[in-house]
């Protein structure tokens, strides 16, 4: 999961670089400007009374989704890492709250169990490849078909990916049964992916969640075998059923290999997690086995095909088939190796996620009324050592937050003539967050309502301070940069 720091430093509330961000002591705090003694938020440093709710077993939702392992029918491990790089909006102008958008990822095919299913553009490339390869095999088995063999091959490609969809639906149903949200199912190059947004809470559930996919593929292979017994060999239905039986066996066997990001790797992770009691230990073990599998596929698959051990005649020359085998092995190895690395990064994220605490990251704020000139508001903030402004009504109820980007855009000589209400973003329910939020809960709350600043309140409703999305992002990047 990649997280990139902002290229521009976040300006202080008075837009003067010479000011210190937030002094450690409270000696200059006016009585009405900041939270009571003992509850003052420290700018970027943990409070002695900070409350966190760590849950190391749950990764953040969204772009950092927990994906299954890649294969020709497994839950692939692209990990969608880019989605966690900048989880919050940083626009300069005020933006109304936005509803979470559809995940997208191709052509929407339906919503079984309420989960959107997409077909990625890469699927069409693979479907064309399967049609061509299977069509060549049909020409040797059923030469009387002629050009119709490609239509039969296209039907096989669609039926095969329908089997992949069943494999992914097995993961999805199990996840929903365990109350784990599923973002989407995507059929793509070399298989499919079920994007499960949270990790299982126990190793037993993790094992079941991983195992149901290969289990359904084995069941499908059995169903196709029974159907094959009822048709005449050497016919189009017989060839199709035989191909689907073999392909589902291959999908199940490949996914049961004990290395991340494959389903077998997640099963291995669950076993190590159960033995050691540490999810991270299971992830590390399964990820390194996955990397070993990637090297084995890269070297072993071309050797097996060239040696004749897979049923073909051994050959000493380098032909087109050998090149294609090597290319296929390289692609599979790259997918497995990348997925294993992504799994390790996700594990590190889950380990450091509880370090993100709203109480520790909140900036001290000064309440100002709507008609207060900007220069006067900044003077009060500087005197209090605060870095944020909250616009309140006559009764002290917060109305809006003054945006940093708007302050920077006002020249110093204009600040006495600009009132703070003209630079503020109206508060919505989603922009009020609890000071007790931490880790995944904090990220979920901010991601649900994209904004640049949020009002942090105590459980009693008292203003605690202002949380900048840029501060959260920098803390996120800093935590991810530390070794596990």
N, C-alpha and C positions, 0 to 999 in steps of 0.2 A: 504494500500500500504506500503509494508515494504521497508525500505531503511537501509542498513547496512553500518556503517562507515568502512572505510578501517582499517584493523588491524595494518598496518604498517604506521607510520607517513611519510608524503611526505618529502624527504630530500630537503634541500636548494640547490641552484644551485652550491654552492662551496663544498657541501657535508661535511661541518664542522658544527657540532651542535652548536658551540659556537657563530656563527654569528647571528646577529639580522636579522629577515626576511626582513623588509623593513622600513627604518626610515621614520618618519612622515614629516621631513622637506626636502627641496630640495637643501640645501646648498652645498652638495657634488655632485650634478648632473652635469656631463660634458655636454656641449652644444649640442654635436652630439649624445649623448647616449639615451636621453629620450625625450618624447613629450614636447612641449612647456609648459611654466608656465601656470597653470590653467587647464591643461589637463593631468596632471600626474596621472596615475592610482595608487590608494592606495591599498596595499596588504590586501585585505579582509575587508576594511572599505569603506563605501559609499563615493563617490566623490560629492562635492557640485554641480557639473554640470552634475551629472549622469542623464541619460535620460532613463526612463523605459516606457514600453508599457504594463501596467497591463491589464489583461483580466480575471477577476475572474470567468467568466462564462465558461472558456474553460479549461478542464483538459489537462495534457500532453498527447501526442499521444503514441501509442505503448503499452508496457506491462502494462501501467497504463491506460488502456482503460476503457471507460464507458460501463458497461455491463447492460443488462436488468435483471429483477428478475428471480429467479429460480422457476421452476414449471414443471408440466408434459407437457409443451408445451409453456412456457413463455420464454422470453429471460433471461437466468440464470445469476446470479450475482457472478460468481467466481472471477471477477474483475482482474484476471490475475495479481495479485499484484507483483509477483516476477519479472516481466519484467521491473519494474521501479526501482528495488533495485540498479542495477548497469547499468545505461543507456549508459555508454561509455566504450570503451576498455581501458585497462590499461597495455597492454603488454609492456615488456621492450624493444623489438626490433622494428625497423621500420616496419610498415605495410602499404601496398598499400591501397588506398581507397576501401571500400567494398560496393557493392550494398546491399540495405536492403534485407534480406532473406524472403522467404515465411514464414508466421506465423506458418504453420503446425498445428498439433493437431489431427492427425488421418489419415483416408483414404480420399483422395481428390475425391469428387464425381462430381464436375463440377464448373462452374463459372457463374451463372446467374447474369446478370447486371454487370459483371466484378468482382464480389465478390466471393472468393473461399468458397466452402461448404465442410466441413469435417465431417466425421463420427468418433467419438471417440471410442476407444476400449470398453468403458463402455456401449455403445449402444447395443453391442451384448449380454451382460449379461441381460440387461433389455428386449431385444427382446426375449431371451430364457424364461425369467420369464413370459412375456405376453403370449407367446405361450403355456406355461404350464397351466397358470391360465385360459385363454380363452378356451383352449382345454378341460379343466374339465367342463366348463359351456356348451360347445357344446355337450358333452357327455350326459348331462341331457336333452338338447333341441332336439338334432338330434342324437340319439343313433345309427341310422343306418349307420352313417359315419364311425364308427370304427376308425382305425388308421389314416384315412384321415383327421380326425378332427384337427390333429396337423399341417398338411399342410395348412388347412384353417386358423388356428390360426396364423401361421407364416405370411400368407398374410395379416391378420388383423393388426399384429404388424408393418409390412412395411407400410401399408396404413395409420395407425395412425401417424407414424413418418413423412409420407409425409404431413399430415395435420399440424404437428408441423413445418415442413419446410415452408409451406405456411404462417403460423403465423409469423415466423421469417422474411420471405421475405417481409411481410407487413411493419415491422419495417425498414428493409433495404431500401425499395423503398422510404419510407417517409424520411429517413435520407439522401439519395442521392438527393431527391427533395429539401431538405433544405441545400444542399451542405455540408453535414457532412460526412467525410470519414468513410467507414465501413471496418474494418480490415479483418473480416471473419465471417462466420456463422458456428457454430459447433453443431451437434446433439450429445447428450451425455446422461448420466444417468439422468433420470427424466426430459427430455425435450431438449431444445436447447438454444443457446445463439447467439445474434447478437452483435458483438463487435464494437460498435460505438466509434470512437476515439476522438470525441469532444462532448461537451455538447451543447444543443440548446441555442441559444442566447436570446430567450424570453420564458416566461412561457407558452404562447399560443402554440408555436412550441413544447415545451416539452410535453404538454398535448396531442397534436395530435400524436406525435411520440409514446407515450405510448399507446394511445387508439386504434390505428389501428390494433395492434396485436389481442387483444380480439375481436375487431369488425370482423376481418376476420374469427376467430374461430366460432363466432356466425353465420356468413354468411354460412360457411361450414356446420354447424349443420342444418341450414335451407335447404341447397341443399340436404343433405343426407335424410332429412325428406321428401322432395318432391319426391326424388327417391324411398323412401320406400313405398310411396303410389302407385307406379306403379308396384310393385312386389308382389308376393304372400307371405303372412306371413308364418312363419314356414319353409321356405326354406333357403338354404345357402346364397343367395343374401340378403334375408330379414334380417337374423341374422347379417350379416356383416354390412349392412347399418344402422341397429338399433344401433349396437355397436359403429360405427363411429359417429353417431349423438350424442349419449350420451357422448362419450369421448370428443368430441369437446365442448359440453355444459359445461362439467366439467372443461376443460382447460380454457374456457372463464370466467367462474364463479370464478375459483381459482385465475386467474390473475387479476381479478377486485378487489380482496381484497385490502383495502386501506393501505398497508404497504410496505415499501421497503424491499427487492429489486423487488417486484412484479410490474407489469405494473400499477396496481391500486395505488401502493405507489408512483410511479412517477407522476401519475395524481394528487394525494393529494399534493405532493411536488410542482407541478406547481400551484395549487390553493393557497397554503400558500405563495409561492413566489410572486404570483400576488397581494395578499392582503398586504403583508408586504413590498414588493419590495426588499427582501433579499433572494437570492437562498439558503444561508446557513440555514436560519430559516426554509425554506421548507424541506430541507434535514434532519435537526434534528427532526422535527415533524414527518415526514414520517418514519424515521428510528426507532424511539421509538415505533410508532404504529406497525411497522414490528416486533419488538421484542415482543410486546404484542401478536401479532398474532402467533408467534412461540410458546409461552407458551400455548396459547389457543389450537393450534393444538396438542401439546404434551399431554395435559390433556384431551382435548375435543374429539378428534377423537376416542381413545379407548373407552371412555365412551359412545359415540353415538352408536358405533357398538355393544357394549355389552348390551346396554339398549334396542336395537331393534328399535330405532327411524329411522334408515335408511332402514327399511324394513325387516330385518332379525329377527329371533326369539330371544327374550332376553334369556340370559344364566347367570347362577350364577357360573358355573365352569370355570376354566382356562384351555382352550384347545389350540391346535395348532393355530386355527384362531385368538384367542385372542392375542397370542404371536406375530403372524405376523402383526396384527393391531397395536400393541404397537411398533413393530420395524419400521413399515412404518411411524407411527406418529413421532418417534424419528428422523428418517432420514429427513423427511420434516421440522420438527422444527429446526434441526441443519442447514439445508440449508438456511432457512429463517433468522435465527438468525445471521449466518455468513455473509450472503449477506447484512443485515442491518448494521452490523459493518463495512463491507468493504465500504459501501456507505458513512458512516460518515468519514472514513479515506480519501476517495477520496475528500470529501467536504473540509476537512482540507487542503489537498494538493492544491486544487484550490485556497483556501484562501491565502496560503503562497507562491504560485508559483511566483507571481510578485516580490518577494523579491530577486529572482535570477537575477542579472544584470551583464552583461558582463563587464561593465565599473567598477563596484565595486569590482569584483573578479579578475580582470586582474593584473598580476605581471609586475612590471617595467622590461624592457629589455634593454640590451646593444647590439648594432650592432657591429659585428666583421667580418673581412674578412676571406675568406676560409682558408688561410694559417696561421692564427693566432694560436700560441700554446695555449693549454688549460690553462696552468698556467697563461699566460698573460691575457687571456679572463676572467678568474676568478678574477684576480687582479682588472681589470677594473670594473667588476660587483660589487665587494666588495667596491671599492672606490665610486661607484655611488649609493650604497645601493640597487642594483637591484638583482633580483632573477631569471633571465632568459637571454638566449643568442640567438640572431638572426644572422644567417650567411647571409651576404650581399655581392653583387658584388662590383666592383670598383666604380659604379655609385650610390651605396647605396640602390639598389633594393634588397629586401629580397629574399633569395634563399631557405633557410631551417631553421629548428629549432633544437637547440642542446637539446637532450633528457636528462632529469634528471637522469634516470636509467643508461644511458651510462656514465655520469660523475661519478656517484658513483662507477662504475665498474673499473675506472682507478685509480691505486695506485698513491699516491701523488708524489712519486719520478719519475713516468713516465709522469706526466702531461706536463713538458717542452718539451717533444719529441712527443707529440700527438697533431695533429692539429684538430681544432674544426670541420672541414668538415667531418672528419671520424666518428664523433659521432652524426651527424645531420640527421634529417629526411627531405627529400625533401618536399617542400610545394606544395600542390595541391590546386585547386580552393576551394574545400570543407574545407580546413584547414585555410582559411581566413574568419574571421567572423567580423561582424560590432560591434563596441563598443556600438552601440545603442540597441543591442538585449537584450531582457529580458524575463523572464518567459518561456512560452510555445515556443515562437519563438527561444529562445536560445537553449532549449533542442532539438527541432526539427533540428536545424542547426548542433549541435554536433552529434546527433544520426545518421544523414544522412552520415557522414564521421567519423567513429570511429578512434580516435587517442588519444595520451596521452597529446599533447600540440597543441594549436591553435594560429595562429597569429591574433591579434586583431588590426583592422585598423579603422581609422576615415573615415567618408564619403568621404573625399578628397583623400583617399588612404594612408595617412600618418600613419606610424607605431605608435600604441598606447601602445602595450605591448604584453605579452604572457599569454594566459589563459590555466591553467592546468585542465584537466578533473577531477583530484583528488580534486582540490579546489572546483569545482562545486559540486561534490558529497558530500563533507563535509558540504558545505553550505546548500545543500538540506536536509541532515540528521538533521542539526542544526535547520533549519526552521520547519521541521516536528516534532521535539521534543518540540517545544514551544506550549503551549495551545492555542486554538482558541480564 
